[in-house]
Amino acid sequence: MYRYGMGYGMFFDPTYILVILAAVIAMAASAYCRSVMSRYSRMRVSTGTTGQEAAERVLHAAGIYDVGIRQMGGRGISFYRYDKTVNLSDELFHQPSITAVATAAHECGHAMQHASGYVVNRAINLVNPVMQLSSNAAIPIFILGLILSFRPLQTLGIVLFCVVVAFQLLTLPSEFNASRRAVVMLQSTGIIQTEEEVRGVKKVLIAAALTYVAALASALLQLLRLIILAGGRNRD
């Protein structure tokens, strides 16, 4: 029977506990985010501003006039593209809700980062091509190294996965910064005016940020698993 060398075989791998833990963390963060966004999608902002209107006002208040605001299909989907577009799903585009304006302003925060040459985003753009390659190659290379009992391949797989972890780590300050900009701009433009609305916006943005924290935690747990497997196999 093939063994990793830590007293367990291919049908009993205690490191799967780390995989399960990572999955639980990711699912919990995703479920919480959906719950918070659903709750505040039913809470209308007093100004009646829709997500599309909020994005336009925030961008113009920041002196940005060359970023388009696009409506797309799906539910609760939003992102900023470097072709200078803020993309909002149908409901976020049209709803005058706390979730809609918070999400729209957050994506505008990324547009502001782009316009100002935010250094963290520059780093993310540099790492991204390597990360894409590493995320596809790390695990297959590592598994091949285990099968062949060839330590350099195992090490290469771990190093490549470290790039994925580094990318997840870099993403956090970018997301937090975009959220801080969103809160400031929503208040300064008068889109949100009450303490209850401010609290709601912050809760929505924190819930969304937790999904990125969960992604980092999951990547770290996977990295730990690879290190444990490599160590066990090499002691066999």
C-alpha positions in Angstrom: 0.0 0.0 0.0 1.3 3.5 -0.9 2.1 5.5 2.2 3.0 9.1 2.9 5.4 7.9 5.6 3.6 9.1 8.7 1.9 5.9 9.7 -1.1 6.2 7.5 -2.0 5.0 4.1 -3.7 6.4 1.0 -7.1 5.7 2.4 -6.5 7.3 5.8 -4.9 10.8 5.5 -5.3 12.9 8.7 -4.4 16.0 6.8 -7.8 15.9 5.1 -8.9 17.5 8.4 -7.2 20.6 7.1 -9.1 20.4 3.8 -12.4 20.0 5.7 -11.6 22.9 8.0 -10.7 25.1 5.0 -14.0 24.2 3.3 -16.0 24.9 6.5 -14.3 28.3 6.9 -15.0 29.3 3.2 -18.7 28.1 3.4 -19.3 29.9 6.7 -17.9 33.2 5.4 -19.9 32.9 2.2 -23.1 32.1 4.0 -22.6 35.0 6.4 -21.9 37.4 3.6 -25.0 36.3 1.7 -27.1 36.6 4.9 -25.9 40.1 5.6 -26.3 41.3 2.0 -29.8 39.8 1.8 -30.8 41.6 5.0 -29.6 45.0 3.9 -30.8 44.6 0.4 -34.3 45.0 1.9 -33.3 48.2 3.7 -33.8 51.2 1.6 -31.5 54.2 1.9 -33.3 57.4 2.9 -32.1 59.3 -0.2 -33.5 56.6 -2.6 -30.2 56.4 -4.4 -29.7 53.3 -6.5 -26.5 51.4 -6.9 -25.9 52.9 -10.4 -26.6 56.4 -9.1 -24.3 55.9 -6.1 -21.5 54.7 -8.4 -21.9 57.7 -10.6 -22.0 60.2 -7.7 -19.0 58.6 -5.9 -16.9 58.6 -9.1 -17.7 62.2 -10.0 -17.0 63.3 -6.4 -13.6 61.7 -6.7 -12.9 63.5 -10.0 -13.2 60.4 -12.1 -15.2 60.8 -15.3 -13.7 58.1 -17.6 -15.1 55.0 -15.8 -18.2 53.4 -17.1 -21.0 51.8 -15.0 -22.4 48.6 -16.6 -25.4 46.5 -15.7 -25.0 42.7 -16.0 -26.9 39.5 -15.2 -26.7 37.5 -12.1 -27.5 38.3 -8.4 -25.3 40.1 -6.0 -22.3 40.2 -8.4 -20.1 43.2 -8.7 -16.5 43.9 -9.8 -14.2 46.6 -11.2 -12.3 45.9 -14.4 -9.2 47.6 -15.5 -10.8 48.5 -18.7 -12.3 51.2 -16.4 -15.8 49.8 -15.8 -17.7 49.3 -12.6 -19.9 46.2 -13.2 -23.1 45.7 -11.1 -25.7 42.9 -11.3 -29.3 43.9 -12.2 -30.5 44.1 -8.6 -27.4 46.1 -7.4 -27.7 48.4 -10.4 -31.4 49.3 -9.8 -31.9 48.9 -6.0 -31.9 51.9 -3.7 -30.7 49.6 -0.8 -27.8 49.7 1.6 -26.3 46.6 0.0 -26.5 48.2 -3.5 -24.9 51.5 -2.6 -22.2 49.9 -0.3 -21.3 47.4 -3.0 -21.3 50.0 -5.8 -19.2 52.4 -3.7 -16.7 49.6 -2.9 -16.1 48.9 -6.6 -15.7 52.7 -7.1 -13.0 52.5 -4.4 -11.1 50.1 -6.7 -11.5 52.6 -9.5 -10.1 55.3 -7.2 -7.2 53.0 -6.4 -6.6 52.6 -10.1 -6.7 56.3 -10.8 -4.3 57.1 -8.0 -1.8 54.3 -8.8 -2.4 52.6 -5.5 0.9 50.7 -4.8 -0.8 47.5 -3.5 -2.8 47.1 -6.7 0.4 47.5 -8.7 1.9 44.7 -6.8 -1.3 42.6 -7.3 -1.1 43.2 -11.1 2.6 42.1 -11.1 1.9 39.0 -9.1 -1.3 38.0 -10.9 0.2 36.3 -14.0 2.5 34.3 -11.9 -0.3 33.4 -9.5 -2.5 32.1 -12.3 0.3 29.8 -13.5 1.2 28.8 -9.9 -2.4 28.0 -8.9 -2.7 25.6 -11.9 0.7 24.0 -11.5 1.4 23.8 -7.8 -0.7 20.8 -6.8 0.0 18.6 -9.8 3.7 19.2 -9.5 3.6 18.5 -5.7 1.6 15.3 -6.3 4.1 14.2 -8.9 6.9 14.8 -6.5 5.1 12.6 -3.9 4.5 9.8 -6.3 8.2 9.9 -7.5 9.5 10.5 -4.0 11.4 13.4 -5.6 11.9 16.1 -3.1 12.8 19.0 -5.5 9.4 18.6 -7.2 7.7 18.7 -3.8 9.6 21.8 -2.9 8.7 23.4 -6.2 5.0 22.7 -5.7 5.2 24.2 -2.2 7.0 27.3 -3.5 4.5 27.8 -6.3 1.6 27.5 -3.8 3.3 30.1 -1.7 2.7 32.5 -4.6 -1.0 31.8 -4.3 -0.9 32.5 -0.6 1.0 35.8 -1.2 -1.6 36.8 -3.8 -4.4 36.2 -1.3 -2.5 38.2 1.3 -2.0 41.1 -1.0 -5.7 41.2 -1.8 -6.7 42.0 1.7 -5.3 45.5 2.0 -6.7 46.3 -1.4 -10.2 45.2 -0.4 -10.0 46.9 3.0 -8.8 50.2 1.5 -11.6 50.1 -1.1 -14.1 49.7 1.6 -12.7 52.5 3.7 -12.9 54.8 0.6 -16.5 53.6 0.0 -17.7 54.6 3.5 -16.0 58.0 3.3 -17.4 58.8 -0.1 -20.9 57.6 0.7 -21.0 59.9 3.7 -19.3 62.9 2.0 -21.7 62.8 -0.9 -24.7 62.5 1.3 -25.9 59.2 -0.2 -26.1 57.8 3.4 -27.2 60.1 6.1 -28.2 58.3 9.2 -26.1 56.3 11.8 -28.2 53.3 11.0 -27.3 53.5 7.3 -23.6 54.0 8.1 -23.7 50.9 10.4 -25.5 48.9 7.7 -22.9 49.9 5.0 -20.0 48.9 7.3 -21.6 45.5 8.1 -22.1 44.8 4.4 -18.5 45.7 3.6 -17.1 43.7 6.6 -19.2 40.7 5.5 -17.8 40.9 2.0 -14.2 41.3 3.3 -14.6 38.2 5.5 -14.8 36.1 2.3 -11.3 37.3 1.4 -10.0 36.6 4.9 -11.5 33.1 4.6 -9.8 32.6 1.2 -6.5 33.4 2.8 -7.1 31.1 5.7 -8.0 28.3 3.4 -4.9 28.9 1.3 -2.8 28.8 4.4 -4.3 25.6 5.6 -3.7 24.0 2.2 -0.1 25.2 2.3 0.3 23.6 5.8 -1.1 20.4 4.4 1.4 20.3 1.6 4.3 20.9 4.1 3.0 18.1 6.4 2.7 15.7 3.5 6.1 16.5 2.1 7.7 16.1 5.6 6.0 12.8 6.2 6.9 11.4 2.8 10.5 12.4 3.1 10.8 10.7 6.4 9.4 7.4 5.0 
